[in-house]
Amino acid sequence: MKQLSATELKVSKTPVSEGKTTARRESRLSDSSQQKVQNKSRNPSISRSASTANGKVRKKVDLPLNPQVVNRNARANQPNYTNKNAPQNNVEREPLRRVQLPQEATEKQRIIERTVIAPRPQREKRRNHRINTLTKSLLYASRVLIFGVGIAAIAGTVLSVLDPTNRIKAEDAQTPVAQEEVTEVAVVPGSALQMTQEMSSLKTTVEQLAAKQKNLLPGVFFLDLDTGAYLEINGNSTFASASMIKVPVLVAFFQDVDAGKIRLDERLTLKKELVGGGSGDMQYKPLGTKFTALETATKMITISDNTATNLLIERMGGAAALNERFLSWGLPATQIRNLLPDLEGTNTTSPRDLAQLMALIDDGKLMSLRSRDRLLDIMRGTVTNTLLPRGLGEGARIAHKTGDIGSLVGDVGLVDMPSGKRYIAVAMVKRPHNDGRAQELIRQISRAAYQELSKPNVDQIMRTTPFVTTNPPAGNSATTSNPQSTTN
């Protein structure tokens, strides 16, 4: 509802009879009233007065102002204000002027620009600065740590040198016992054969025996472990190993037992791919049958079971792994190339390799003494005794292993004589296929070696033969001229 001003109320109640004079007066009053309304809209704090019908002011009343009107009027007074409802003219508008913010707001805007919306190069620069600072700090800390460790090491070395217990240990290290221990550890496997002089008479005998047998090639190595006297014929020549390859396999087995890799009561399962023909009875057992590791190793030697050998080769990592171990023992010619039975003779060894291996067993350098005793007991139980044992005298014992294929026959062992002497014996003979003369030649060589080594040497003669001397009576020239008459 439109609210009328006091002037308009007055004009509406004027009599019509007043005429044109009254109309002109109303127009002037209307113009003045519009100017007053505009002034009041510009200054909303001006109070308005209510008029009566006769134009007199009765009472001054402060009426509440409409907030929307006040805000609209305030925006209209701003320089950059544009009324969207006003008609749009094609006249080019004056460009907007930037409002000058208060100083406090400007400072806040600068802070925001520096922190939040800083230019990218400036942010990257600050980030690189922080990374460089962190890197330098870490580098400095690392240097300090290394320096501290170095100082600690130097201090520990100085203190250990000054420690009296270390001086006592150094003095103990100079004793003969310590020297013997160092010497034992420093022994190279290739130096196990301690040879002094060749047994020339025995060599002549063996060469004569071999010359009588055509188309037989012997490989021989005998070594007296007490004196170092030896016999070697074709010692470094490579021969087919036949079942004699089972001796280094047995040594590797007991090494793994000592290392805890294999238990003697461990169960090994018979598999189809490991069944080997030829000698032995394990090949006739049903697949899946289980054997203890000790039983398998025993059958491998005593009855030369080929299947047992294959089970142990597979259990210890295969032929390649075993060949590396053989080479580390100083056995360059000893190689496993095929599982048994190796009827073609692809597995190889040499007389010197087998003698080296037996010397290492005797010295106890490859295994514990307990395992060495077990190994020798197993080898003493070998069933086939038709080669080296046939040439031994009464009371002698031998721990040995034979080998027999079409192209070769051989035997390797460690002999204990009744006199207490111990020697290594290796005899191998290449032959025409299954030629029986090779076995007889080995028996003859074994007999000749035993007889040669049974002869007492100078040391034995000096220990066992007494020398009796008496002082002749004075003046008995006959007695002094014949010294033999003084012995009993």
C-alpha positions in Angstrom: 0.0 0.0 0.0 1.4 3.4 -1.0 2.1 5.8 1.8 1.1 9.4 1.1 3.1 12.3 2.3 1.7 15.1 4.4 1.5 17.5 1.5 -0.4 15.1 -0.6 -2.9 14.6 2.2 -3.4 18.4 2.4 -4.0 18.8 -1.3 -6.5 16.0 -1.4 -8.7 17.7 1.2 -8.7 21.2 -0.5 -12.0 22.4 -2.0 -12.3 22.3 -5.7 -13.7 25.7 -5.8 -10.4 27.3 -5.2 -9.6 27.0 -8.9 -6.4 27.4 -10.9 -4.6 29.1 -8.1 -5.0 26.1 -5.9 -3.7 23.7 -8.7 -0.5 25.8 -9.2 0.1 25.7 -5.5 -0.3 21.9 -5.5 2.2 21.4 -8.3 4.8 23.5 -6.5 4.2 21.7 -3.2 4.4 18.3 -5.0 7.8 19.3 -6.4 9.1 20.3 -3.0 7.8 17.1 -1.4 9.5 14.9 -4.0 12.8 16.7 -3.3 12.3 16.1 0.4 11.7 12.4 -0.2 14.8 12.1 -2.2 16.8 13.8 0.5 15.3 11.4 3.1 16.2 8.3 1.0 19.8 9.6 0.8 20.0 10.1 4.5 18.1 7.3 6.1 18.7 8.6 9.6 16.3 11.6 9.0 13.0 11.1 10.9 9.7 11.7 9.2 6.7 13.5 10.6 3.1 12.7 10.4 0.7 15.5 9.2 -2.9 16.0 9.9 -5.6 16.8 7.5 -5.2 20.6 8.0 -1.3 20.3 7.3 -0.2 20.9 10.9 2.3 18.5 12.6 0.9 16.7 15.5 3.7 14.5 16.6 7.2 13.6 15.4 7.5 9.9 14.9 10.7 7.9 14.0 9.5 5.2 11.6 11.6 2.0 11.0 13.4 1.9 7.7 13.3 -1.0 5.3 16.8 -2.7 5.3 16.6 -3.6 1.6 15.9 -0.1 0.6 18.8 1.2 2.7 21.2 -1.4 1.2 20.0 -0.6 -2.3 20.5 3.1 -1.8 23.9 2.6 -0.3 25.1 0.5 -3.3 23.6 3.1 -5.6 25.8 5.8 -4.1 29.0 3.7 -4.8 31.0 4.8 -7.8 31.2 1.4 -9.4 27.6 0.3 -8.8 25.5 -0.8 -11.7 21.8 -1.4 -11.5 21.0 -4.6 -13.3 17.3 -3.7 -13.6 18.0 -0.3 -15.1 17.6 -0.1 -18.9 20.8 -0.7 -20.7 22.0 2.0 -23.1 24.5 1.6 -25.9 26.6 4.4 -24.4 30.1 3.2 -23.5 30.5 2.8 -19.8 33.3 4.4 -17.8 36.0 1.7 -16.8 35.7 0.4 -13.3 38.0 1.9 -10.8 39.9 -0.4 -8.4 38.7 0.1 -4.9 41.4 1.0 -2.5 41.4 -1.5 0.3 42.2 -0.5 3.8 45.9 -0.8 4.9 45.1 -3.7 7.2 43.3 -5.7 4.5 46.1 -5.0 2.0 48.7 -6.4 4.4 46.7 -9.6 4.9 46.4 -10.0 1.1 50.2 -9.7 0.8 50.7 -12.4 3.4 48.3 -14.7 1.6 50.1 -14.1 -1.7 53.5 -14.8 -0.2 52.4 -18.1 1.5 49.5 -19.6 -0.4 49.7 -18.4 -3.9 53.4 -17.8 -4.3 54.8 -18.2 -7.8 56.0 -21.7 -8.7 59.7 -20.9 -9.1 59.7 -19.4 -5.7 58.1 -22.5 -4.2 60.6 -24.8 -6.0 63.4 -22.7 -4.7 62.2 -23.0 -1.1 61.7 -26.8 -1.5 65.2 -27.2 -3.0 66.6 -25.2 -0.2 64.9 -27.5 2.4 66.2 -30.6 0.5 69.7 -29.3 0.4 69.6 -28.5 4.1 68.4 -32.0 4.9 71.0 -33.6 2.7 73.8 -31.6 4.3 72.5 -32.6 7.7 72.5 -36.3 6.9 75.9 -36.1 5.3 77.3 -34.4 8.4 75.7 -37.0 10.7 77.2 -39.8 8.5 80.6 -38.3 8.7 80.3 -37.9 12.5 79.2 -41.6 12.8 82.1 -42.9 10.6 84.5 -40.8 12.5 83.2 -42.2 15.8 83.4 -45.8 14.6 87.0 -45.2 13.5 87.9 -43.8 16.8 86.2 -46.7 18.6 88.1 -49.2 16.4 91.4 -47.5 17.1 90.7 -47.4 20.8 89.7 -51.1 20.8 92.9 -52.1 19.0 95.0 -50.1 21.4 93.2 -51.6 24.4 93.5 -55.2 23.0 97.3 -54.7 22.5 97.6 -53.4 26.1 95.4 -56.2 27.5 97.6 -58.6 29.5 95.4 -61.6 28.6 96.3 -61.1 25.0 100.0 -61.1 25.8 99.5 -64.4 27.7 97.7 -65.9 24.7 100.6 -64.7 22.4 103.1 -66.4 24.7 101.1 -69.5 24.6 100.9 -69.5 20.9 104.7 -69.8 20.8 104.6 -73.2 22.5 105.2 -76.4 20.5 101.6 -77.6 21.0 100.3 -74.5 19.2 102.7 -74.9 16.4 101.6 -78.5 15.8 98.0 -77.3 15.7 98.8 -74.7 13.1 100.7 -77.1 11.0 97.9 -79.6 11.0 95.4 -77.0 9.9 97.7 -75.8 7.2 98.2 -79.2 5.6 97.0 -79.2 2.0 95.1 -82.3 0.8 97.5 -82.8 -2.0 100.4 -83.2 0.5 98.9 -86.3 2.2 101.2 -88.6 0.4 104.5 -88.4 2.2 106.9 -90.2 0.0 110.6 -90.6 0.7 112.3 -93.1 -1.6 111.1 -95.5 -4.3 111.3 -99.2 -3.7 113.3 -100.0 -6.8 113.6 -103.7 -6.3 109.8 -104.1 -6.0 109.3 -101.9 -9.1 111.6 -104.2 -11.1 109.7 -107.2 -9.9 106.3 -105.7 -10.8 107.5 -104.6 -14.3 108.7 -108.1 -15.0 105.4 -109.6 -14.0 103.5 -107.2 -16.2 105.8 -107.8 -19.2 104.9 -111.4 -19.2 101.2 -110.5 -19.8 100.6 -109.0 -23.2 97.8 -106.4 -23.7 97.5 -105.7 -19.9 98.3 -102.2 -18.6 98.8 -102.0 -14.9 98.4 -98.9 -12.7 100.1 -99.4 -9.3 100.7 -97.3 -6.2 102.0 -98.7 -2.9 103.1 -96.5 0.0 104.6 -97.5 3.4 102.9 -95.1 5.8 105.7 -95.6 8.4 108.8 -95.0 6.2 107.4 -93.2 3.1 108.9 -95.8 0.8 106.7 -96.1 -2.3 106.1 -97.9 -5.6 104.4 -96.0 -8.5 103.7 -97.3 -12.0 101.4 -95.3 -14.3 100.2 -93.5 -11.1 98.9 -90.4 -12.8 97.3 -92.2 -15.7 93.5 -92.1 -15.9 91.6 -95.4 -15.6 88.0 -96.3 -15.5 87.0 -96.4 -11.8 84.3 -99.1 -11.9 83.0 -99.7 -8.4 86.1 -98.2 -6.8 84.3 -94.8 -7.2 82.3 -95.9 -4.3 85.1 -95.1 -1.9 85.1 -91.3 -2.3 81.3 -91.5 -2.2 81.5 -93.2 1.2 84.0 -90.5 2.4 81.6 -87.7 1.3 78.7 -89.5 3.1 80.6 -89.5 6.5 81.6 -85.9 6.0 77.9 -85.0 5.7 77.2 -87.1 8.8 79.8 -85.2 10.8 78.3 -81.9 9.5 74.8 -82.9 10.6 73.5 -82.9 7.0 72.6 -86.6 7.1 71.6 -88.8 10.0 72.7 -92.4 10.1 69.1 -93.4 10.8 67.6 -91.2 8.1 65.3 -93.1 5.7 66.1 -93.1 2.0 63.3 -94.0 -0.5 63.9 -96.3 -3.4 63.0 -94.6 -6.7 62.6 -96.0 -10.2 65.2 -93.7 -11.7 67.8 -94.7 -9.1 67.5 -98.4 -9.6 70.8 -99.8 -10.9 71.5 -103.2 -12.4 74.5 -105.4 -11.8 75.6 -106.2 -8.3 73.5 -105.7 -5.2 70.1 -106.8 -4.0 68.3 -103.4 -3.4 67.3 -103.3 -7.1 64.9 -106.2 -6.4 63.0 -104.4 -3.6 59.6 -102.7 -4.4 59.6 -99.1 -5.3 59.0 -96.9 -2.3 61.0 -99.2 0.1 62.9 -97.2 2.7 66.4 -97.9 3.8 68.4 -96.2 6.5 71.4 -94.2 5.4 73.9 -96.3 7.3 72.4 -99.5 5.8 72.6 -98.0 2.3 76.2 -97.0 2.7 77.1 -100.4 4.1 75.5 -102.2 1.2 77.3 -99.9 -1.3 80.7 -101.2 -0.1 80.2 -104.7 1.3 78.2 -106.1 -1.6 79.0 -103.3 -4.1 75.3 -102.4 -4.4 74.9 -100.0 -7.4 71.4 -98.9 -6.4 72.6 -98.0 -2.9 75.3 -95.9 -4.6 72.8 -94.0 -6.7 70.6 -93.3 -3.7 73.6 -91.7 -1.8 74.7 -89.7 -4.9 71.2 -88.3 -5.3 70.9 -87.6 -1.5 74.2 -85.6 -1.4 73.3 -83.3 -4.3 74.2 -85.2 -7.4 77.4 -86.0 -9.4 78.4 -82.4 -10.0 78.4 -81.5 -6.3 80.4 -84.6 -5.4 83.0 -83.9 -8.2 83.7 -80.5 -6.8 84.4 -82.1 -3.4 86.7 -84.7 -4.9 88.7 -81.9 -6.6 89.0 -80.1 -3.3 90.5 -83.2 -1.8 93.3 -83.2 -4.4 91.7 -85.9 -6.7 91.8 -84.3 -10.2 91.2 -87.5 -12.1 88.2 -88.7 -10.0 84.9 -87.9 -11.7 81.4 -89.2 -11.6 79.7 -88.9 -15.0 77.0 -91.5 -14.9 75.0 -93.4 -12.3 75.9 -97.0 -11.7 76.3 -99.5 -13.2 78.8 -97.6 -15.4 79.6 -100.5 -17.7 81.1 -98.2 -20.3 83.7 -96.9 -17.8 82.9 -93.2 -18.1 83.5 -92.7 -14.4 87.2 -92.2 -13.9 90.0 -92.1 -11.3 93.8 -92.8 -11.1 96.1 -94.9 -8.8 97.6 -91.8 -7.3 94.1 -90.3 -6.6 93.0 -93.4 -4.8 96.2 -93.6 -2.8 95.8 -89.9 -1.9 92.3 -90.6 -0.7 93.4 -93.5 1.5 96.2 -91.4 3.0 93.6 -88.7 3.9 91.4 -91.3 5.5 94.3 -92.7 7.5 95.3 -89.2 8.7 91.7 -88.4 9.7 91.8 -85.1 7.8 88.5 -85.5 6.0 86.3 -86.7 8.9 86.1 -87.3 12.6 87.9 -90.2 14.1 84.6 -91.9 14.9 83.5 -91.7 11.3 86.9 -92.9 10.1 86.6 -95.9 12.3 83.1 -96.7 11.0 84.3 -96.2 7.4 87.2 -98.7 7.8 84.9 -101.2 9.5 82.6 -101.1 6.6 85.5 -101.5 4.1 86.8 -104.5 6.1 83.5 -106.2 5.5 83.9 -106.3 1.7 82.6 -109.7 0.4 84.8 -110.0 -2.7 88.3 -110.9 -1.5 89.8 -112.4 -4.6 92.3 -109.6 -5.5 94.6 -107.8 -3.0 93.7 -110.0 0.0 95.0 -113.1 -1.9 98.5 -111.8 -1.8 98.6 -111.0 2.0 100.3 -113.1 4.6 98.7 -114.7 7.6 97.5 -112.3 10.3 97.2 -109.3 7.9 93.9 -107.3 7.6 92.7 -105.1 4.8 90.0 -102.5 4.4 89.4 -102.4 0.7 87.0 -102.0 -2.2 87.1 -103.8 -5.6 86.0 -102.7 -9.0 85.2 -105.0 -12.0 83.9 -104.1 -15.4 84.6 -105.6 -18.8 87.6 -103.3 -19.6 89.1 -103.0 -16.1 89.6 -104.7 -12.8 91.1 -103.2 -9.7 91.3 -103.0 -5.9 92.2 -100.3 -3.4 92.8 -100.8 0.3 94.6 -100.1 3.5 96.6 -103.0 4.9 97.5 -103.7 8.5 100.4 -106.2 8.9 101.0 -108.3 12.0 104.2 -106.4 12.6 102.2 -103.2 13.1 103.2 -101.7 9.8 100.5 -100.1 7.7 100.6 -99.4 3.9 98.4 -98.3 1.1 97.8 -100.6 -1.8 96.3 -99.7 -5.2 96.4 -102.1 -8.2 94.4 -101.5 -11.4 94.7 -103.3 -14.7 93.3 -102.3 -18.1 92.5 -105.5 -20.1 90.7 -106.9 -23.1 87.1 -107.6 -22.3 86.8 -109.8 -19.2 90.3 -111.1 -19.6 91.0 -113.2 -16.4 94.7 -112.6 -16.5 94.2 -109.2 -15.0 92.9 -110.6 -11.7 95.9 -112.9 -11.5 98.3 -110.1 -12.2 96.9 -108.1 -9.3 97.3 -111.1 -6.9 100.9 -111.4 -8.0 101.6 -107.7 -7.5 100.0 -107.8 -4.0 102.1 -110.8 -3.0 105.3 -109.2 -4.2 104.6 -106.0 -2.3 103.7 -107.7 0.9 106.9 -109.7 0.8 109.0 -106.6 0.2 107.3 -104.6 2.9 107.6 -107.6 5.4 111.4 -107.2 5.3 112.7 -105.5 8.4 114.2 -102.1 7.7 117.2 -100.6 9.4 115.2 -99.0 12.2 113.5 -102.3 13.0 116.8 -104.1 13.0 118.3 -101.5 15.4 115.2 -101.8 17.7 115.1 -105.6 17.8 118.7 -106.9 17.5 120.8 -106.5 20.7 124.6 -105.7 20.5 126.6 -107.6 23.2 130.1 -106.4 24.0 132.6 -107.6 26.7 135.9 -106.2 27.8 138.8 -108.7 27.0 141.2 -109.7 29.8 144.4 -107.7 29.9 147.3 -109.3 28.1 145.1 -111.7 26.0 146.2 -110.8 22.5 144.4 -113.6 20.9 141.1 -112.4 22.2 141.7 -108.8 21.1 142.7 -109.9 17.7 139.3 -111.8 17.1 136.4 -109.6 18.2 133.8 -112.2 17.1 134.8 -114.4 20.0 133.5 -111.9 22.4 129.8 -112.2 21.3 127.5 -114.9 22.6 
